[in-house]
Amino acid sequence: MILYQQEIKELLEALFLCSNEPLTLAALVDITGYETEDILETLDQLQQDYLQQGRGFEICEIAGGWMFSTFPKHAPYIEKLVKPKLSSLSQASLEVLSIIAYRQPITRGEMEEIRGVNCDSSVNTLLDRGLIREAGRKNVPGKPILFETTTDFLKYFGLTSLKDLPQLPDKNEGDAGAAIAGTEL
């Protein structure tokens, strides 16, 4: 059994090193041919190994799958290395992104109704950075484009799924539109 688990460990590490996207459990089972339980057990064992060895990375569950991730304390050094283009979003872009995250799928007109101002620039920025995408068209006159968040959004904010978003205040506590527009992720 030890050799079998070592083989799975090596294979999972190789897959994580070669993938820049989270790998779902279904994908890992499909690619490796190993049983779900064996993969989950090995993922847990790898996490324990990395923790005991004091590594600078871990395998984390994010955006519906698993991938290698560094620790937040190393972020300033990694940013110097990779200079991510996602490093700063304007307040307006963060507001639009919050609205999309909580109300998706949503049209540009609906976003502008909530914010009270034009959202073209922010939507274009978020599209360029891959944090949102077009999700079809709304079945109303004019057929406006619907927008939704992407897996890059989940990865950027360290979320496993949209269920991990902070809860919005109760509608009785204030204006829901203002609460969404003011939400910082």
C-alpha positions in Angstrom: 0.0 0.0 0.0 2.9 2.4 0.8 4.3 2.0 -2.8 0.8 2.5 -4.2 0.3 5.8 -2.2 3.8 7.0 -3.1 2.9 6.5 -6.8 -0.3 8.5 -6.5 1.6 11.3 -4.6 4.2 11.6 -7.3 1.5 11.6 -10.0 -0.7 14.2 -8.3 2.4 16.4 -7.7 3.3 16.2 -11.4 -0.2 17.1 -12.5 -0.4 20.1 -10.1 3.0 21.3 -11.3 1.8 21.2 -14.9 -1.6 22.8 -14.4 -2.2 26.5 -14.0 -5.9 25.8 -13.2 -7.5 24.0 -10.3 -8.0 20.3 -11.0 -11.3 18.9 -9.9 -11.7 15.6 -8.2 -13.5 14.3 -11.3 -10.6 15.4 -13.5 -8.1 13.7 -11.2 -10.0 10.5 -11.2 -10.4 10.6 -15.0 -6.8 11.4 -15.7 -5.2 9.0 -13.2 -7.7 6.1 -13.1 -7.4 6.0 -9.4 -10.4 5.7 -7.0 -11.9 8.9 -5.5 -11.1 7.7 -2.0 -7.5 7.0 -2.8 -7.0 10.5 -4.3 -8.7 12.3 -1.4 -6.6 10.3 1.1 -3.4 11.1 -0.9 -4.3 14.9 -1.1 -4.7 14.9 2.7 -1.4 13.0 3.1 0.4 15.5 0.8 -0.9 18.4 2.8 0.3 16.8 6.1 3.7 16.1 4.5 4.1 19.7 3.3 3.1 21.0 6.7 5.5 18.8 8.5 8.4 19.5 6.1 7.8 23.3 6.4 7.4 23.8 2.7 6.6 27.2 1.2 3.5 25.9 -0.6 0.5 23.7 0.0 -2.2 22.0 -2.0 -5.4 24.0 -1.5 -9.0 23.5 -2.5 -10.0 26.5 -4.6 -12.5 27.2 -7.3 -14.0 23.7 -7.2 -10.6 21.9 -7.5 -7.1 21.6 -6.0 -3.9 23.2 -7.0 -0.5 24.3 -5.5 -0.7 27.5 -3.7 1.8 29.7 -1.8 1.2 31.1 1.6 -0.1 34.7 1.9 3.0 35.7 3.9 5.1 35.2 0.7 2.8 37.4 -1.5 5.0 40.5 -1.4 8.0 38.6 -2.8 6.0 36.6 -5.3 4.4 39.9 -6.6 7.9 41.3 -7.2 8.6 38.2 -9.3 5.5 37.9 -11.4 4.2 41.5 -11.2 0.5 40.4 -11.5 -1.7 42.6 -13.6 -4.5 41.9 -11.1 -2.7 43.6 -8.3 -4.9 46.6 -8.2 -8.5 47.2 -9.1 -10.2 50.6 -8.8 -12.9 51.1 -6.3 -15.4 51.3 -9.1 -14.2 48.0 -10.6 -14.4 46.4 -7.1 -18.0 47.7 -6.7 -19.0 46.3 -10.1 -17.3 43.0 -9.4 -19.2 42.7 -6.1 -22.5 43.4 -7.8 -21.8 40.7 -10.4 -20.6 38.2 -7.8 -23.8 38.6 -5.7 -26.3 39.1 -8.5 -25.0 36.9 -11.4 -25.9 36.5 -14.1 -26.6 40.3 -14.5 -26.8 42.8 -17.3 -24.8 46.0 -17.6 -28.0 48.0 -17.3 -28.9 46.2 -14.0 -25.4 47.0 -12.7 -25.8 50.6 -13.6 -29.2 50.7 -12.0 -27.7 49.5 -8.7 -24.6 51.8 -8.9 -26.4 54.8 -10.4 -23.5 55.4 -12.9 -22.1 54.0 -16.1 -20.2 50.8 -15.7 -18.6 50.4 -19.1 -15.0 51.0 -18.1 -15.2 48.7 -15.1 -16.9 45.9 -17.0 -14.2 46.2 -19.7 -11.4 46.1 -17.1 -12.9 43.0 -15.4 -13.4 41.3 -18.8 -9.8 42.1 -19.8 -8.5 40.7 -16.5 -10.6 37.5 -16.9 -12.5 38.0 -13.6 -15.9 38.1 -15.4 -17.2 36.7 -18.7 -20.2 36.9 -20.9 -22.8 34.4 -19.9 -25.3 34.6 -22.7 -28.1 37.0 -23.3 -31.2 37.9 -21.2 -34.5 36.9 -22.9 -35.9 40.4 -22.9 -36.3 43.0 -25.7 -32.8 44.1 -26.9 -31.3 40.8 -25.5 -28.7 42.5 -23.3 -25.5 40.5 -22.5 -25.4 38.8 -19.1 -22.2 38.7 -17.1 -20.9 36.3 -14.5 -17.7 35.7 -12.5 -15.0 33.2 -13.7 -12.9 30.6 -12.0 -10.1 33.3 -12.1 -12.3 35.4 -9.8 -12.5 32.5 -7.4 -8.8 31.9 -7.5 -8.0 35.6 -7.1 -10.1 35.9 -4.0 -9.2 32.5 -2.6 -12.7 31.1 -2.8 -13.7 27.5 -3.3 -17.1 28.5 -4.6 -19.5 31.4 -4.7 -21.0 30.0 -1.5 -17.8 31.3 0.3 -18.7 34.9 -0.4 -19.5 36.9 2.7 -23.1 37.2 3.6 -24.8 40.4 2.7 -26.6 42.4 5.5 -30.3 41.6 5.9 -32.5 43.9 3.8 -34.0 45.3 7.1 -30.5 46.6 8.0 -30.4 49.0 5.0 -30.5 49.4 1.3 -29.5 46.1 -0.4 -28.3 47.8 -3.5 -26.0 50.1 -1.4 -24.8 47.0 0.6 -23.8 45.2 -2.6 -22.2 48.2 -4.2 -20.2 48.9 -1.0 -19.1 45.3 -0.5 -15.4 44.9 -0.7 -14.0 41.5 -1.6 
